[in-house]
Structures are given as structure tokens and as C-alpha cells.
Amino acid sequence: MKRSDLLAVLFTFIGILCHAQSSYHYARQIPAPTGKGWYGINLPSEIFKHIKSDYGDIRIFKVTKKDTTEIPYIIRIREASAEVNTIPVKQLNKSTRDGKLFITFELPKGETIDHIQFNFKEKNFDEMVTLEGSHDQKEWFTLAENERIAALDKNGMQFNYNEVLVPSTNYRYLRATISGTPVTFVDASLTSTKLVTGFHHHVAHRWKATDLKTARQSVVEIKFKYEEPINFINIDIEHSADFYRNYTLEVLIDSAKTDKGIRYYYNTLTTGYITSIKSNNINFELTKARQLKLTVFNEDNAPLEIKSISASRPEVTLASQLEPNQDYYLFYGDEFGTAPAYDIVHFEKNIPDTLPTLELQDEIALKQDVVETKTPLFQNPVWLWSIMGIMILVLGFFTMKMMKNK
């Protein structure tokens, strides 16, 4: 064996010793199932601070007097989703009267729509839309009345809200009446939306708004009771006049103590605008967060008066097959844990959508996290002398062996 190969093996061995696997720090008992079958295990809000963002450190174990068996599961994140289908339509006529624009569409027989988007040549407009439906173009029924659509493209500000939502309808003919600023109609897109209902939890939080006059900004800090995976907030604003403001939403990732106080570090989640035209719902990628920061850019306008802020997250459950009269535990909190590879992920469609639920019991701390200052490995004289001794012994052994062979 070459000396270089010997040293490589030696240091690899030392590296393995220095990077020993960690254990689970927490556990919760799963209530006993009433019968054999599939169950949903809800993850409570307070558990997420100890779980990795990818949920890779979660395990379910069945514990008996003889052994411990790992039980497969799948994670269900119950977010709402939508499948949007565009419906081909025929424009029958277009006319104007008394400053109003009338457009009639013909839909394929049997098709339903719940959403219509209008496109105009103008980049700036402010219109009111009334939408009616008919089966014979003689008797018309109101589907939506005085719905506002508007667009703004001025001084670097861009905004376009040109959609009208209606109850799902299968009228053969639709008639839109558009009034407001003169516009040049280009086309319209009619769609049907298939919704997959999500299951959402309200996230407990508190918030504080600060107006920065010099920066012409309003900064809203949203602090949550627990660190949870969040993907939605709603901003309810009191107003007597129309408004349009750009915003940036950020998540707190770290903080550091400095001579001037604590400095906070954020990552941007999303940007957009809040406006008086529509509800100010902010959807973003599911993100584990304890604190968010919303920055509203007021420019030369007075700060907005925020009435309330709400936040929510999707329900996160584990689906697993369990048996009665058995002791099951959920283990988690292994920072080096990796996601398991179970066969059941390939057969998720065979698992019922609705399952009886089990609520986890109180958390059990398996290992206390002790923060201590340790001397770096290669500055510790005991380790240095030990490593040198091992190297001398190993090299001496191979030297003697080579001399005997000669």
C-alpha cells in the first residue's frame, strides 16, 4: 500500500468519526386507532419549529416489547388548486350606444364558464361591466352587475385588472355592457375553473405598522406565534379614495447583534401591488416563517390605514396504515435526517381522500440541546497527539513488514 493511499484511508476514518449521525430530539405518541386502516395524522402548529422544511426528518415507529418497526406514510399538504380551461367562443356582434359598448358572445353548446377577461387596445382605462346570459337572445338574465375593471400604465406604474368573475353558468349567449372611458375592444378570454378545495388553518399572529416619512414607505411587521409553513396573507385597508401601491413581502431568515442593536436579514418572497380595485390577497410559495415584513411604497401619497391582517397555511397531515392495540410514535427533530423512500408514494391514488384523523399527543423531549463551546478538532492537543500516534504506529507497522519481505 502506498503511503498516500494509507493517509487517505486514515483521514477518511477520522472524518467518519467526527461526523457521527444525530438522533431524533422529539417524539409524540399517536393515539391508538380504533380499527385497521388508513388514518390522517394532523401536524399541529407548534411542531413545525422542530421539523425540517422538507419534512425529511419525520418517522413513524410501531413500538413493541420485542422490536421497533418503521411505518410508511405519505405527506399531504392540503393546498387549494385550480384547473383552468379556456372555452372557445364566437363574437356575434359589437355595437355602441349612449357611450356604452355592447358585445355578444356565443358559447359551444353544453359548455360552462365562470370567468371572463377583457383585452383592450388602451393601456389606461376605468370601466364598469355588466354581464348577462341568455339561451335564445330574447330573454336576458343578469350574471354580474357594475363590476369594475381598470388599468394604469403611467410614470413607471403598471396595473391591469380586467377580469370579471361570475357564478358557473352554461348560457349559450353572453352579453357584456361596458361603460366608462372610451375603449377599443380587442378580444375576450372565457374560462371555466375546476377548483380542488384546500384545507387551511388560521395562523395566530400580531402585527405592527410603521410609517417612514423620509423613505415614503410603510413597513408592517407580522410576527407569528409559532414558526409555520405559510402561503397566504390578506390585507384589509380602510379607504375613501382609490389607491394603487407597490409592495414587497419578505421573510426573516436571520438576525445579528451589532453595536447599533439587532440587525435583521430578510429574503424576498414576492412583490406586487395593493389596490382599491380588488381584494388584497397575497399568495406566495409555501414558506416556513416566524416573521414577515411587508413594505408598502407610498411615493407622494398619504400612508394607507390598515384595518386588519389575516394569515393562513394549508393543513399538513401524514396518511398511514395503522392497526388497533398497537403503540405508535412520531419521531422528528433530526437535523441530518433525509426523506424516506416508501413504496406507497407510487400508489397514492389508492388512498382515500377523506380519512379519520388522529391528533398527536404532547411533545416529548428526547434530547436536550446543550450549547457549549468546544475547541476545534485540530487545535485540541489531545486529538493532535492521538492522531500523530496512530499515524506513527500504522506507518511503523507497514515499514517493518516491508523490511521483513526484503
C-alpha positions in Angstrom: 0.0 0.0 0.0 1.3 3.4 -1.0 1.9 6.0 1.8 -0.6 8.4 0.1 -3.3 5.8 0.0 -2.7 5.0 3.6 -3.1 8.6 4.6 -6.3 8.9 2.6 -7.8 5.9 4.4 -6.7 7.3 7.7 -8.2 10.7 7.3 -11.4 9.3 5.9 -11.8 7.2 9.0 -11.2 10.2 11.2 -13.8 12.2 9.2 -16.4 9.5 9.7 -15.8 9.6 13.5 -16.2 13.3 13.6 -19.5 13.4 11.7 -21.5 10.8 13.6 -25.2 10.7 12.9 -27.5 12.7 15.2 -30.7 11.2 16.7 -34.3 12.4 16.9 -34.7 15.1 19.5 -38.5 14.9 19.9 -41.4 12.4 19.8 -45.2 12.4 20.2 -47.4 9.4 20.8 -50.1 8.7 18.2 -53.5 7.9 19.8 -54.5 4.3 19.4 -56.5 3.6 16.2 -60.0 2.2 16.6 -59.6 -0.2 13.7 -57.2 -1.3 11.0 -57.0 1.0 8.0 -55.8 4.4 6.8 -55.6 7.4 9.1 -54.7 11.0 8.8 -52.3 12.4 11.5 -52.5 16.2 11.7 -49.3 18.1 12.4 -50.1 20.9 14.9 -48.8 24.5 14.6 -46.2 24.2 17.4 -44.5 21.2 15.8 -43.1 22.9 12.7 -40.3 24.7 14.5 -38.6 21.3 15.2 -39.2 19.8 11.8 -37.1 20.4 8.7 -38.7 22.4 5.9 -38.7 19.3 3.6 -40.2 17.1 6.3 -37.3 14.7 5.8 -36.8 14.0 9.5 -40.2 12.6 10.3 -40.7 8.9 11.1 -43.5 6.8 12.5 -42.5 3.8 14.6 -44.5 1.0 16.0 -43.0 0.0 19.3 -43.5 -3.5 20.8 -41.7 -5.4 23.6 -39.7 -7.3 21.0 -38.8 -4.7 18.4 -39.4 -1.4 16.7 -40.9 -1.2 13.2 -40.8 1.8 10.9 -44.3 2.5 9.4 -44.5 4.1 5.9 -46.5 7.3 5.4 -47.1 10.0 2.8 -47.3 13.7 3.5 -50.4 15.5 2.3 -50.2 19.3 2.1 -53.8 20.3 1.5 -53.4 23.4 -0.6 -56.2 24.7 -2.8 -55.6 24.4 -6.5 -57.4 25.3 -9.7 -57.5 23.8 -13.2 -58.4 26.5 -15.8 -59.8 25.6 -19.2 -60.3 28.1 -21.9 -63.6 27.9 -23.7 -63.6 28.8 -27.5 -66.3 31.4 -28.1 -67.6 33.3 -31.2 -68.1 37.0 -31.1 -71.6 37.6 -32.7 -71.7 41.4 -32.7 -70.3 44.6 -31.2 -72.0 48.0 -31.0 -72.1 51.2 -29.1 -75.0 53.3 -27.8 -75.1 56.2 -25.4 -71.4 55.9 -24.6 -71.7 52.2 -23.8 -70.1 49.3 -25.6 -72.2 46.1 -26.2 -70.6 42.8 -27.1 -72.4 39.4 -27.6 -70.6 36.0 -27.5 -71.9 32.6 -28.5 -70.6 29.6 -26.5 -70.4 26.0 -27.6 -73.4 24.0 -26.5 -73.1 22.5 -23.1 -70.0 24.5 -22.0 -69.9 26.4 -18.7 -67.9 29.5 -17.8 -67.2 31.3 -14.6 -64.6 33.9 -15.6 -64.2 36.4 -18.4 -61.1 38.6 -19.2 -61.4 41.6 -21.4 -58.5 42.9 -23.5 -58.5 46.5 -24.8 -56.1 48.4 -27.0 -55.7 51.2 -24.4 -53.2 50.8 -21.6 -55.2 53.2 -19.3 -58.9 52.6 -18.7 -61.5 52.5 -15.9 -64.7 50.7 -16.8 -67.9 49.2 -15.3 -69.1 45.9 -16.7 -72.5 44.2 -16.6 -72.7 40.6 -17.8 -75.9 38.9 -18.9 -76.8 35.4 -20.1 -79.5 34.1 -22.4 -80.5 30.8 -24.2 -82.3 32.5 -27.1 -81.0 36.1 -27.2 -84.6 37.3 -26.3 -84.7 36.9 -22.5 -81.6 38.0 -20.7 -80.6 37.3 -17.1 -78.0 39.4 -15.1 -74.9 37.4 -14.0 -72.8 40.3 -12.8 -73.6 44.0 -12.5 -71.3 47.1 -12.3 -68.1 45.1 -11.9 -65.1 47.4 -12.1 -62.1 46.7 -14.3 -59.2 49.1 -14.7 -55.7 49.5 -16.0 -52.9 52.0 -15.3 -49.6 52.5 -17.2 -48.1 55.8 -16.1 -44.9 57.1 -14.6 -43.5 53.7 -14.2 -46.6 52.3 -12.6 -48.3 49.3 -14.3 -51.5 47.8 -13.2 -54.1 45.8 -15.1 -57.3 44.2 -13.6 -59.5 43.2 -16.4 -61.4 40.2 -15.1 -65.0 39.6 -14.2 -66.0 36.6 -12.1 -69.5 35.1 -12.4 -71.3 32.1 -10.9 -70.7 29.0 -13.1 -73.2 29.2 -15.9 -74.0 27.4 -19.2 -76.0 30.0 -21.0 -75.5 29.7 -24.8 -75.2 33.5 -25.2 -73.4 36.1 -23.1 -73.7 39.9 -23.4 -71.3 42.4 -21.9 -72.2 46.0 -21.4 -69.1 48.2 -20.8 -69.3 51.8 -19.7 -66.7 54.3 -18.6 -63.8 55.8 -20.5 -63.9 55.1 -24.3 -62.0 51.8 -25.1 -61.2 49.8 -28.2 -62.2 46.2 -27.7 -59.6 43.6 -28.9 -60.8 40.3 -27.6 -62.0 38.4 -24.6 -61.0 35.1 -22.9 -63.7 33.0 -21.3 -62.7 30.2 -19.0 -64.0 27.5 -16.7 -62.3 26.8 -13.4 -62.3 23.4 -11.7 -61.4 24.0 -8.0 -59.7 21.5 -5.7 -60.8 22.5 -2.2 -57.9 23.1 0.2 -57.9 22.8 4.0 -56.5 25.9 5.6 -55.6 26.9 9.2 -55.7 30.4 10.5 -52.2 31.3 11.8 -52.0 33.1 15.1 -50.1 36.4 14.8 -49.7 40.0 15.7 -48.7 42.9 13.5 -47.4 46.5 13.7 -47.3 49.2 11.0 -44.7 52.0 11.0 -44.8 54.9 8.6 -41.4 56.0 7.4 -42.0 59.6 6.1 -38.4 60.2 4.8 -38.4 56.9 2.9 -42.0 57.4 1.8 -42.8 53.8 2.9 -45.0 52.0 5.3 -43.4 48.9 7.0 -45.6 46.2 8.5 -44.0 43.6 10.7 -46.1 40.4 11.0 -45.0 38.1 13.9 -46.4 34.6 14.2 -46.9 32.7 17.5 -45.2 29.7 16.0 -42.8 29.1 13.1 -45.1 27.6 10.5 -45.3 27.0 6.7 -47.3 29.9 5.5 -48.5 30.8 2.0 -51.2 33.4 2.3 -52.0 36.8 3.9 -54.8 39.2 3.3 -54.6 43.0 3.9 -57.8 44.8 4.7 -57.4 48.5 4.1 -59.7 51.4 5.1 -60.1 53.9 2.3 -62.4 56.6 0.9 -60.4 57.1 -2.4 -58.9 54.8 -4.9 -55.3 53.8 -4.4 -52.5 51.7 -6.1 -49.3 50.9 -4.2 -46.4 48.6 -4.9 -45.2 46.3 -2.1 -42.5 43.8 -1.3 -43.1 40.9 1.1 -40.1 39.4 2.8 -39.4 36.6 5.3 -37.0 36.9 8.2 -34.1 34.4 7.8 -31.6 35.6 10.4 -30.6 38.3 12.9 -27.3 39.5 14.4 -26.4 41.7 17.4 -24.5 44.8 16.5 -23.3 48.0 18.2 -26.4 49.7 17.0 -28.8 47.0 18.1 -30.2 43.9 16.4 -29.9 43.7 12.7 -32.5 41.6 10.8 -31.9 39.8 7.5 -34.7 39.1 5.1 -35.4 37.2 1.8 -37.9 38.4 -0.7 -41.0 36.2 -1.1 -43.0 38.2 -3.6 -43.7 41.6 -5.0 -46.8 43.2 -6.4 -49.4 45.8 -5.7 -52.3 46.5 -3.4 -55.2 48.4 -4.7 -58.7 49.6 -4.0 -60.0 47.8 -7.1 -59.9 44.3 -5.7 -59.3 42.2 -2.5 -55.7 42.4 -1.5 -54.9 38.7 -1.2 -51.2 37.8 -1.3 -50.4 34.3 -2.3 -46.8 33.1 -2.2 -44.8 29.9 -2.2 -45.2 27.8 1.0 -42.5 29.1 3.3 -41.6 28.3 6.9 -41.8 31.6 8.7 -41.8 33.2 12.2 -41.8 36.8 10.9 -42.7 38.6 7.7 -42.1 42.2 6.6 -44.5 44.0 4.2 -43.1 47.2 2.7 -45.6 49.4 1.0 -44.2 52.2 -1.2 -46.4 55.3 -0.7 -44.5 57.6 -3.1 -46.0 61.1 -2.5 -49.3 59.7 -1.1 -50.5 59.6 2.4 -50.0 56.2 4.2 -52.8 53.7 4.0 -54.8 52.8 7.1 -54.7 49.1 7.6 -57.7 47.7 9.4 -56.6 44.1 9.8 -54.3 41.4 8.5 -55.1 37.7 8.3 -52.7 34.8 7.6 -53.2 31.1 6.9 -51.4 27.9 6.0 -52.5 24.6 4.4 -53.3 21.7 6.6 -50.3 19.2 6.7 -51.2 15.6 7.5 -49.5 12.2 7.4 -51.5 9.4 5.8 -50.5 6.0 7.1 -52.0 2.5 7.6 -52.3 1.7 11.3 -53.6 -1.2 13.4 -55.5 -1.2 16.7 -54.0 -2.2 20.0 -50.5 -1.0 18.9 -48.3 1.7 20.3 -47.3 4.2 17.6 -44.9 7.2 18.0 -44.0 10.1 15.7 -40.3 10.9 15.9 -38.8 14.1 14.5 -36.1 16.8 15.0 -33.1 15.1 13.4 -31.2 17.9 11.6 -29.4 15.4 9.4 -32.5 13.3 8.6 -33.3 12.6 5.0 -36.6 11.9 3.4 -37.6 8.2 3.4 -38.3 6.2 0.2 -41.6 4.3 0.6 -43.4 2.2 -2.0 -46.8 3.8 -1.1 -45.8 7.1 -2.8 -46.4 5.3 -6.1 -49.9 4.3 -5.1 -51.2 7.5 -3.5 -54.3 7.4 -5.7 -55.4 4.3 -3.9 -55.5 6.1 -0.6 -59.0 7.6 0.3 -59.1 11.3 0.1 -61.0 11.7 3.4 -59.5 9.8 6.4 -60.3 9.6 10.1 -57.9 11.9 11.9 -55.7 11.3 14.9 -54.4 14.3 16.9 -50.9 13.9 18.3 -50.3 13.9 22.0 -48.0 16.3 23.9 -44.4 16.6 22.8 -41.7 14.5 24.5 -38.1 16.0 24.5 -35.8 13.1 23.9 -32.5 15.0 24.0 -31.7 18.4 25.5 -29.9 20.8 23.1 -26.8 21.9 25.1 -24.9 24.8 23.7 -21.2 24.6 24.6 -18.0 26.0 23.2 -15.6 23.3 22.0 -12.0 23.6 21.0 -11.7 23.0 17.2 -10.6 19.4 16.5 -7.2 20.3 15.1 -6.5 22.8 17.9 -7.1 20.3 20.6 -3.7 18.9 21.7 -5.2 15.5 22.8 -6.6 14.9 19.3 -3.4 16.1 17.7 -1.2 13.7 19.7 -3.7 10.9 19.3 -3.8 11.3 15.5 0.0 11.5 15.3 0.4 8.4 17.5 -2.0 6.4 15.2 -0.1 7.6 12.1 3.3 6.6 13.6 2.0 3.1 14.6 0.4 2.4 11.2 3.4 3.7 9.2 5.8 1.8 11.5 3.8 -1.4 11.0 4.0 -1.2 7.2 7.7 -0.2 7.4 8.6 -3.3 9.4 6.5 -5.5 7.1 8.4 -4.2 4.1 11.8 -4.8 5.7 10.9 -8.4 6.6 9.8 -9.0 3.0 13.2 -7.9 1.8 
